[in-house]
């Protein structure tokens, strides 16, 4: 007998009671089909993932551009980061890298040196992507984190235990360095057409 799916209203109610999910507890619930929507674990809190048209199109465009650049494997899988299990829109791992461990049969843990770039396409979640997630990805030791909005790319580098030391904003007409590949990309091409 399986349990009834947990609705987002139930998750919100649980969050109001300051329940903190562990990565293992979240994974067990997720893999058992307990959630009725796409969610991610951010600092012990279950957060809904909302993907609109602009977000979806931009994420696929970024993934395609990154796949065309040699030097890594582009994926959209959940990326373990401390006590969080965020779902970046895409991230790049070193070709030939082996997992450092397993959280479940379907979810690996990766060494920070093997995670070359983490990308969040940010529309509805821009504040969380620019404040909470840099702390999560930086403290995990991931070297470069991009937040892509409709107008700019915010590159976070120099990870520390508290986040990143450096955040640089790039706009259309500029180029952003793809550090792990030793090349640069057009910000306008990454952002796509102007609405």
C-alpha positions, 0 to 999 in steps of 0.5 A, spaced: 500 500 500 502 506 497 501 513 501 497 518 498 502 524 494 504 530 498 501 536 496 504 543 495 499 545 501 502 540 505 509 542 504 507 549 505 504 547 512 510 543 514 515 548 512 510 553 517 512 548 522 519 549 521 520 541 519 527 540 516 528 535 511 534 531 511 537 529 504 536 522 505 529 523 508 527 527 502 530 522 497 526 516 500 520 521 499 521 523 492 523 516 490 517 513 493 513 518 489 510 522 495 510 529 492 505 531 487 509 536 483 517 537 481 521 540 488 528 540 490 531 540 497 534 547 499 537 548 506 532 542 509 526 546 506 522 542 500 521 548 495 517 547 488 520 548 482 516 552 477 518 552 469 515 557 464 516 558 457 522 563 457 525 558 463 525 552 459 527 555 452 533 558 455 535 552 459 535 548 453 539 553 449 544 554 455 545 546 455 546 546 447 551 551 447 555 548 453 554 541 449 558 544 443 563 546 447 569 541 449 571 539 456 565 536 460 558 533 460 552 537 461 547 534 465 540 537 469 541 531 474 540 533 482 546 536 484 548 534 492 550 540 495 551 539 503 544 538 506 541 541 500 539 537 493 538 543 488 536 541 481 540 546 477 537 547 470 544 544 468 551 543 470 557 541 467 562 535 470 569 533 468 569 528 462 571 521 465 569 523 472 567 518 477 562 519 482 565 520 489 559 516 492 552 515 492 546 518 495 541 513 492 541 508 486 539 514 482 543 519 485 551 520 485 555 525 489 561 528 485 567 531 488 567 539 487 573 539 482 569 535 478 563 540 477 566 545 472 560 550 472 553 550 475 547 554 472 540 556 474 536 560 469 532 565 474 525 567 472 520 567 478 526 564 483 531 570 482 532 572 489 533 565 492 538 564 486 542 570 487 542 569 495 540 562 498 543 558 492 550 561 492 551 560 499 549 552 498 553 551 491 559 556 494 560 552 501 560 545 497 566 548 493 563 548 486 568 553 482 563 557 478 556 558 479 551 562 473 545 565 475 541 567 468 536 572 468 532 575 462 537 581 462 544 579 465 548 573 467 551 573 474 557 569 475 559 567 482 567 565 483 572 563 488 568 559 493 568 559 500 564 556 506 559 562 506 558 562 499 562 566 493 567 571 494 566 574 487 560 576 483 560 579 476 554 581 472 555 581 464 550 584 460 548 583 452 554 585 448 559 582 453 563 576 453 563 571 459 569 566 460 568 559 460 573 558 465 574 550 464 574 550 457 579 556 456 574 560 452 569 565 452 561 565 450 557 571 447 552 573 453 547 575 448 547 568 445 546 565 452 540 570 453 537 569 447 532 574 443 530 580 447 522 579 449 
